[in-house]
Amino acid sequence: MFTRLVNIGDCKSLACHPASTPWQLSPEELELAGVTEDMVRLSVGIEHVDDLIDDLDQALEAA
């Protein structure tokens, strides 16, 4: 369900790693913004909630 990419204006669920996006900020700017290396940003789309929860559960179990 979740796709690892950065996209704007879509209705699907996305996951991204803010600390390593193409417009990466300096370490100081990341710290000021509260962005850590272990942070994952989820953008939830219009998929069924049970499918999203199942997808996140299996991803976390595999991590």
PAZAPA-4460 file (N, C-alpha, C; in steps of 0.05 Angstrom, whole numbers, plus 32768, in hexadecimal, padded with zeros to 4 digits):
% residues 63
    n_x    n_y    n_z   ca_x   ca_y   ca_z    c_x    c_y    c_z   seq   type   mol
   8010   7FE8   8000   8000   8000   8000   8011   8019   8000     1      M     A
   8024   801B   8013   8035   8033   8014   804B   8031   8000     2      F     A
   8050   8046   7FF2   8066   8047   7FDE   807B   805A   7FE9     3      T     A
   8095   8052   7FE6   80AA   8063   7FF1   80B2   8077   7FDB     4      R     A
   80A6   808E   7FDC   80AD   80A4   7FC9   80A0   80BD   7FD3     5      L     A
   80A9   80D3   7FC6   809E   80ED   7FCD   808E   80F7   7FB5     6      V     A
   8075   80FE   7FBA   8063   8106   7FA4   804F   8119   7FB0     7      N     A
   8047   812C   7FA0   8033   813F   7FA9   801B   813D   7F97     8      I     A
   8003   813E   7FA2   7FEB   813E   7F93   7FE1   8123   7F8B     9      G     A
   7FE8   810F   7F9A   7FDF   80F4   7F93   7FCD   80EA   7FAA    10      D     A
   7FBD   80D5   7FA5   7FAB   80CB   7FB9   7FB4   80B0   7FC4    11      C     A
   7FCC   80A7   7FBE   7FD6   808E   7FC9   7FE8   8094   7FE2    12      K     A
   7FEA   8080   7FF3   7FFA   8083   800B   8018   8082   8004    13      S     A
   8027   8093   8011   8044   8095   800C   8054   8095   8026    14      L     A
   806C   808C   8024   807F   808D   803B   8099   8099   8030    15      A     A
   80A4   80AC   8040   80BE   80B7   8037   80D0   80BB   8050    16      C     A
   80EA   80BD   804A   80FE   80C2   805F   8107   80DF   805C    17      H     A
   80FB   80F1   806C   8100   810D   8069   811E   8115   806A    18      P     A
   812E   8107   8079   814A   810F   807C   815A   810A   8063    19      A     A
   814F   80FA   8050   815F   80F4   8037   8150   80FB   801E    20      S     A
   813D   810E   801F   812F   8116   8007   8141   8126   7FF5    21      T     A
   813B   8129   7FDB   814D   8137   7FC9   8152   8154   7FD1    22      P     A
   8140   8161   7FDF   8145   817D   7FE7   8150   817D   8003    23      W     A
   8161   816B   8009   816C   8167   8024   8177   8180   8030    24      Q     A
   8170   8185   8049   817A   819B   8058   8194   8194   8065    25      L     A
   81A2   81A9   806F   81BB   81A4   807E   81B4   8196   8098    26      S     A
   81C7   8189   80A5   81C2   817D   80BF   81B6   8190   80D4    27      P     A
   81C0   81A9   80D3   81B6   81BD   80E6   8199   81C4   80E0    28      E     A
   8193   81C7   80C6   8177   81CD   80BE   8164   81B6   80C5    29      E     A
   816D   819E   80C1   815D   8186   80C8   8157   8186   80E6    30      L     A
   816C   818C   80F6   8168   818C   8113   8154   81A2   811C    31      E     A
   8157   81B9   8110   8145   81CF   8116   8128   81C8   810E    32      L     A
   8125   81B9   80F9   810A   81B1   80F0   80FF   8199   80FF    33      A     A
   8110   818D   8110   8107   8176   8120   8107   815C   8110    34      G     A
   8116   815B   80FA   8118   8143   80E9   8130   8132   80F2    35      V     A
   812A   8119   80F8   813F   8107   8101   8145   80F2   80EB    36      T     A
   815C   80E5   80ED   8163   80D0   80D9   8150   80B8   80D9    37      E     A
   8143   80B3   80F0   8132   809B   80F1   8114   80A2   80EC    38      D     A
   810F   80BA   80E3   80F3   80C3   80DE   80E9   80B9   80C3    39      M     A
   80D0   80B1   80C3   80C3   80A9   80AA   80A9   80B9   80A9    40      V     A
   80A4   80C5   8092   808C   80D5   808F   8077   80C5   807F    41      R     A
   805F   80C2   808A   804A   80B4   807C   8035   80C8   8072    42      L     A
   802E   80C5   8059   8018   80D5   804E   8002   80C1   8046    43      S     A
   7FEC   80C1   8055   7FD7   80AD   8052   7FC4   80B5   803C    44      V     A
   7FC0   80A2   8029   7FAE   80A6   8013   7F92   809C   8018    45      G     A
   7F85   8093   8002   7F69   808B   8004   7F65   806D   8005    46      I     A
   7F7A   805E   8009   7F76   8041   800A   7F66   803A   8023    47      E     A
   7F5C   8022   8024   7F4C   8019   803B   7F5D   8018   8054    48      H     A
   7F53   8021   806A   7F63   8023   8083   7F6E   8008   808B    49      V     A
   7F5F   7FF3   8088   7F69   7FD8   8090   7F81   7FD0   807F    50      D     A
   7F81   7FD7   8065   7F98   7FD1   8054   7FB0   7FE0   805C    51      D     A
   7FAC   7FFA   8063   7FC3   800A   806C   7FCF   8000   8086    52      L     A
   7FBE   7FF9   8099   7FC8   7FEE   80B3   7FD6   7FD4   80AE    53      I     A
   7FCB   7FC2   809E   7FD9   7FA8   8098   7FF4   7FAD   808B    54      D     A
   7FF5   7FC0   8078   800E   7FC5   806B   8023   7FD0   807E    55      D     A
   801B   7FE2   808F   802E   7FED   80A3   8037   7FD8   80B7    56      L     A
   8024   7FC7   80C0   802B   7FB1   80D2   8040   7F9E   80C6    57      D     A
   803D   7F96   80AD   8050   7F84   80A1   806B   7F92   809C    58      Q     A
   806B   7FAB   8096   8084   7FBA   8091   8093   7FBC   80AC    59      A     A
   8085   7FC2   80C1   8093   7FC5   80DB   809D   7FAA   80E5    60      L     A
   808E   7F95   80E0   8098   7F7A   80E8   80B1   7F72   80D9    61      E     A
   80B3   7F7B   80C0   80CA   7F74   80AF   80E2   7F85   80B6    62      A     A
   80DE   7F9C   80C3   80F4   7FAF   80C8   8106   7FA5   80DF    63      A     A
***
